[in-house]
Amino acid sequence: MKIFRLSFLILSILSLLNLSSSAQTDTVSINTLIAKTSKALNDYPAEKIYLHFDKPYYAIADTVWFKAYVTENQNFLSGLSKIIYVDVINQKDSLIQTLKLPIAGGVANGSFPLDQVNYKQGNYHIRAYTMWMMNFDDPSYFNKTFFVGEAIDKEVKTHITYKNTSTDKLEKIDARIQFKDANNKPYANKNVSWQVVTSFTVIAKGRGTTDANGYLTIAMSANQKAEYQLKKGELITSINTTEKDLVSNSFQLENAIVTKDFQLFPEGGNLIAGLNNKVAFKAIKSDGLGINSKGTVTDNDGKQVATFTAQRLGMGSFNLLAEAGKTYKASVTFADGTTQSYPLPAVNESGIIVSVDNSNPENIAVKILSNDRFFEQNQGKKFYLIAQSKGVVCYGAQTALSTKEYSTTILKSKFPMGIAQFTLFTDAGKPLSERLVFVQNKNTLNLALSTPTPTSGVKKKVKVNIAAKKDGAPIEGTFSVAVVDESKVPSSEDGATTILTGLLLSSDLKGYIEKPNYYFNAPDAKKNADLDVLLLTQGYRSFKYTDILGNKLPKISFLPEQGIDLTGVLRMNNGIPVRKGVLLVTIPDKRFNSQVTTDPVGNFKIQNLVLNDSSKVTVSAKYNVNYKAMTISLNGSPMPGLTRNFSAAEEVLNIDSALTTYLDNSKRQYAYLHTLKDVTIKAATIPKVSHKDYPALSGLSQIADHEITGDRLQGCNLLINCLQTMMPGVTFMDNNFYVSRDYNQGNRIPMGIFINGMNVDVNQINTLNANEIESIEIFLRDQLGLVNRANNVNGVIVINQKKAPKGQKISKAQLLDMLPKNYELTFSPQGYNKEKEFYSPRYDVPANMNRNDLRTTIYWNPKIVTDATGNSSIEFYSADGKGQYKVIIEGIDANGNLGRSVMKYLVK
């Protein structure tokens, strides 16, 4: 905290200085502004997260390895939160799993296997956050898209392309799909059936036959105003690979119909009459990717006043001398030849802006420009310029408006590396203009990687020396290293997600950033100019100054977690809370025993536990008087809602084609996991429990819309939490389940919950043991309406418990002993996922030399720490693969300096 106090002291002195030496004005207001801003940034530090992965994509049976870096203000490793959550979400925005990891010294290490049960080929989304981050409206959760291929039991490879021939009245998509077998031989003359499903409704279907090269063209169409649209659907194909075998594939249609947009962003926020305005633009497709464009700007008289051409990824800028009373439009020609016109923002007849030139490597050139009308109205009034970066106010100055243009230069050394936000205020603290600038400091953390020799042999030991320095001095820091066989794992360096892109760019900006590492991969004047345009077109994540000055700061609902907490309520069976009740908490595998006492309203809290994910916890109230009449209730754990992956632009449509090299290797690497096709053995079937066993549900369809088998519920501690993300077509809101389709249309009649044929309250779900459930049937429609009308519900959820096996007679006392005891709970809370160590084989033992080594990740070590001399080293053995290997190191030092380095060496 000394750093923050020192920063404020410097700024208090700095605020006495003027941009104009002739201005002598009161400094109370700017001091108040700086003080309130500094206090808000200091009291509500923004945690940010970056995850370093061992590689950019994977195959089924791989293990995903990662290291989490958690930082706060000025990119210091965070000392706030001690727990990080990592969610894995599939392409349908369903939660696959959540990892809970302990944070030590601002870092955490984790991994998860891509098993054949829970993971299939497709795109996945990683989201990482802390509980503290959930307090803020626009938290900078870590988000990353990665894709997973399947090679072990692959029967059909596909490649699809779309052609959009839609009109104003009709959606029309032509899909051309090639089908190949596992050996890349086309499936020629095979029957294919297909259907398009939107919101669980089939809106189009048909059949076809592949040609001699395995191709099939599917024509789909729907009315533009139809309730269910093609672009929101999924194309599902089923091909007869043999007379008996049918293989299905699915393809998202979301990006089959790509629309385009053109957005304009005047520097400083407004287009001001009489000023030569810099206007940035972004041409973007509906899939989130930029598209090159060019065009002209004309006024309302048809006169051409500017031309423009995109610099990179659809972004660029032009200058416009705006005139009062005029309107302007941009006529855009996109790279695909289509044209469209877009209006520019309205011209402000009076205004003032901040303009920045960031091309000098040492200084930031800042101009404050006002037009004639604004100058006449505000001459002599005070204005303040404040710049903040990484949670700290780095610059503050004031001036009296005595000329229409002020210029000043600010040393970049005053700022940490990253995005700085410049804001111009009135003397009342009203923000008038804002500009984002990326400060690229010259003296960054330098990570040098070296090997004794530039080449190595197959299965030979490799030593890599690591040297960390800043300003020529050795640096102690924490780092992670990944080594991959680049011939098997090719990737674009410009498109990489790195510690620099994550903590210096993406975490501070709203929205998706395409190919972020382009700006950090050997930066030059051109890339710096492109980065400046990017900042002109992106929103900034920070407090609003109007909220800071109005004391409208975030409501803190979640404190930084220091350990695992268990909370709940102890009540009498009649609902009255038990005051000063005694609870005994035991965790056998941790040899933990503790006694807690409830507060006046029956609440209890067990703090800072250290649990594994498999630990069992028992909470008992049996040491209280009249304990048998007491009930223990546990509170659930909050989590962010599941939303659409905002980095969906990185999703890959044709994974089989994109990962050809990687999946060919994976097929050989995991050949031992290949499963034989099912052999059918005819025998008497054992009937399973279903809704058909209960007369009250006889009006439902014979087949449910969706069914969740009991084995999918294994490990589910709180059933209602699991069902919220597992039931397709169902929305959970206000402690009720609704049919999503009807809920979105305003129908607020909840679904009926039936347990073993009995209509029950939704809260009864939490009394069930997930291991005792046979199946859960979901009926989104009651065709006859018998069940809906009889129970005043809309849709039905049927929970079928397993039939109890026949046993021997027992006494009443034995029966009572078997029943759940409300005064005692035994459960498995979500504990920390166990940390696993990356296996790196050694080939100094002759017996190991005969093993095939087809690894793609050759080495992973998240625990590299440089010593006082700034040095460290690693040793590992190369695999069987020949070609170029890539070593990537990323990390951070104690002062928040970030570093990344890449080295390549050859294996012959």
Sequence and secondary structure as in RCSB ss.txt:
>XXXX:A:sequence
MKIFRLSFLILSILSLLNLSSSAQTDTVSINTLIAKTSKALNDYPAEKIYLHFDKPYYAIADTVWFKAYVTENQN
FLSGLSKIIYVDVINQKDSLIQTLKLPIAGGVANGSFPLDQVNYKQGNYHIRAYTMWMMNFDDPSYFNKTFFVGE
AIDKEVKTHITYKNTSTDKLEKIDARIQFKDANNKPYANKNVSWQVVTSFTVIAKGRGTTDANGYLTIAMSANQK
AEYQLKKGELITSINTTEKDLVSNSFQLENAIVTKDFQLFPEGGNLIAGLNNKVAFKAIKSDGLGINSKGTVTDN
DGKQVATFTAQRLGMGSFNLLAEAGKTYKASVTFADGTTQSYPLPAVNESGIIVSVDNSNPENIAVKILSNDRFF
EQNQGKKFYLIAQSKGVVCYGAQTALSTKEYSTTILKSKFPMGIAQFTLFTDAGKPLSERLVFVQNKNTLNLALS
TPTPTSGVKKKVKVNIAAKKDGAPIEGTFSVAVVDESKVPSSEDGATTILTGLLLSSDLKGYIEKPNYYFNAPDA
KKNADLDVLLLTQGYRSFKYTDILGNKLPKISFLPEQGIDLTGVLRMNNGIPVRKGVLLVTIPDKRFNSQVTTDP
VGNFKIQNLVLNDSSKVTVSAKYNVNYKAMTISLNGSPMPGLTRNFSAAEEVLNIDSALTTYLDNSKRQYAYLHT
LKDVTIKAATIPKVSHKDYPALSGLSQIADHEITGDRLQGCNLLINCLQTMMPGVTFMDNNFYVSRDYNQGNRIP
MGIFINGMNVDVNQINTLNANEIESIEIFLRDQLGLVNRANNVNGVIVINQKKAPKGQKISKAQLLDMLPKNYEL
TFSPQGYNKEKEFYSPRYDVPANMNRNDLRTTIYWNPKIVTDATGNSSIEFYSADGKGQYKVIIEGIDANGNLGR
SVMKYLVK
>XXXX:A:secstr
 HHHHHHHHHHHHHTT BSSTT     HHHHHHHHHHHHHHHHS   EEEEEES S EETT EEEEEEEEE GGG
 B SS SEEEEEEEETTS EEEEEEEE BTTEEEEEEE  TTT  SEEEEEEEE TGGGGSSS   EEEEEEEE 
 SS   EEEEEEEE   SSEEEEEEEEEEE TTS B TT EEEEEEEETTEEEEEEEEE  TTSEEEEEEEEETT
 SS GGGSEEEEEEESSSS EEEEEEE TTTS  EEEEEEETBTSEETTSEEEEEEEEEETTS B  EEEEEEET
TS EEEEEE SBTTEEEEEEE  TT  EEEEEEETTS EEEEE   EESS EEEEEE  SSSEEEEEEEE HHHH
HHHTT EEEEEEEETTEEEEEEEEE  SSEEEEEEEGGGS SEEEEEEEEETT  EEEEEEEEE  SS  EEEEE
 SSSEE TT EEEEEEEEEETTEE  EEEEEEEEETTTS   STT   HHHIIIIITTB S  SSGGGGTSS  H
HHHHHHHHHHHTS B S  HHHHHTT      S    SEEEEEEEEETTS B TT EEEEEEGGGTEEEEEE  T
TSEEEEEEE  BTT  EEEE TTSTTGGGEEEEE           TTGGG  S HHHHTHHHHHHHHHHTGGG  
               GGG GGGTTS SS SEEEEGGGGTT SSHHHHHHHHSTTEEEETTEEEEHHHHHTT    
 EEEETTEEE GGGGGGS GGGEEEEEEES  SS HHHHHHT SSEEEEEE          HHHHHHHS  TTEE
EE    B           SSGGGGGS    SEEEEEEEEE  TTSEEEEEEE  S  EEEEEEEEEEETTS EEE
EEEEEEE 
